């Protein structure tokens, strides 16, 4: 097991390296730091001194790959590539273009993100599985057709509309919850309620359809027929026999997103004014703070790869037939 | 204008592309007709009532988008100083001609749906020249009414007229359809009642909108007084184009790399897998945002290339489509790779290899046709996903240019509009209605296509 994990981690390195090179190319080669400085400082008519200053303050005045002026290892390390990209590998995110410590911000802002994402995920799975089970219980009926059309309708509505609509009705018109904002500690519940509910509702459509098809795939298996033929009631079949078996693909499908929960939700956090990583990223995009965007890209890919690894491990956990090889 | 206006056609890059793509889609559909199996599957799609109705709705949207993609510049009236013909700086489309009254009838600021008074009070002078504050009458909405109390009656009367006209038009179309059905389409077992009902509904809605839209603001006006309905109809082009362009741009990469990896295996497979795992591991929205920001930087540092606003918007729009396409081909690529791996082990492929059939021919004749169902399913599914993505991206500020009318931009404006008191809800509502109808129709159609083409049957997993 450990050797397997170690090998998978080694396999992740070239991917992370690829991500790094890609973002580096996007941020430093396609557009030079000069151009970034000009845009940040306001258009074409900025003085060369201001641009040089801006670059020096943020360490963008080094050469890209090879620094011929430096001594020793500095030839390689005193470069933009090393300072801004390679350092990410040890999670040294450095400073944002505004001059704030990115690592500290991430550690502080991940908690509000998790406070939305974890309940949304758990409640969402529970709701979707129950709904899908009910649909499967009444399969080949008008109810199923109606439920499936409802699912398509639910995921045909952009999340933006769910957010805007519920903020308007529940927050502004009926004053049930605050429109936006955040408090530390238990006070946060009032602010988190609506984002969590929206997250669950917005996810019902797609997930229920997926789970339903997983259930339907299982329902034609032999063990289900055996259970029915020995007189087990349909409800018992669903809960005792079908559900545990169907949980394998469902849970392994969920595992891949777990690490990415840290990243938060861009839309939800910015609409509800929650100071998580999602709104952090969004603010960085809008302020064109490339240092933060670069860090978040890297963090996102690390978490994604961690998710892939967890998925593979969880396969072997829940299904003894799968061997690590 | 006394002298006749002449028109100078303008071909934006996106216009050319969309016509090219629609033409190639039609050609693709024509080649599909050759195989009896695919014909049978399509017949299954169109035999379902939901399938055929949703297809017609999507077609209606595409038609509007195509009408809105025929651009031209009108000549300006000749002045005394020169006899040369000068063309206006603003680029209009055929759709603008149809919606002329909506486009021209602008107000000064917000007004509610069907309103005849403005949304906010203004200073005005009464007959004696005294200053007072009240809601002014709109310059356009309901301006033909002498007495505001007539509004309800007028709306009903005009609706009745519109519906009668629409019914006449629909009757003509239905007659034409019935004739076609007897002459040409007798063999095709379409659910005719659903076809007819959808057609009637589409015709009635459009005649009603055209009739009432010329004298009222059916869905109100926005902050600068533009008709909201006009805006949301113009946004159709943006939505449909993003959906089609981005979807079709994903295809070549996904097909070439996916089939290549699955067929050649070995090093090719390793490289392709590495590339798509790397791309996939970057959070999609961040990759898109980063790329769009770079395009922005490019536009800002090269202002001389984008003198006309429309050209700049069009460039940015196309870039967005390319970026969306380049960042979203991985899902289809993975599916195609897996399927090709499976197929290339089958006996008929082995046999072809043993006979010494060239690899290009094996791929073209034996593999490609057998993975086409995956391509088709993802084609229709991606379309609606991209339409929705546009709204989110424009909200984040990395979507289409702010000068381009799009549902995303309308939603973006809605945040501040809804928090006004009283709230301005019509803008977001009309974007919502038009977008949901399109996405819902596309998704329902995609579902039918999947049910017909996916060998694992209806509702199979992607």
Interface residues (C-beta under 8 A of the other chain):
Chain A: X14 X15 X18 X19 X22 X23 X26 X27 X30 X31 X35 X36 X38 X39 X43 X44 X148 X149 X152 X153 X155 X156 X157 X158 X159 X160 X161 X164 X167 X168 X172 X179 X209 X210 X212 X213 X214 X216 X217 X260 X263 X266 X267 X270 X271 X281 X282 X285 X286 X288 X290 X293 X296 X297 X300 X301 X304 X305 X308
Chain B: X274 X275 X277 X278 X279 X280 X281 X282 X283 X285 X286 X287 X289 X290 X291 X293 X294 X296 X297 X298 X300 X301 X303 X384 X388 X391 X392 X395 X396 X397 X398 X411 X414 X415 X418 X419 X423 X425 X428 X432 X435 X436 X439 X440 X443 X444 X447 X459 X460 X461
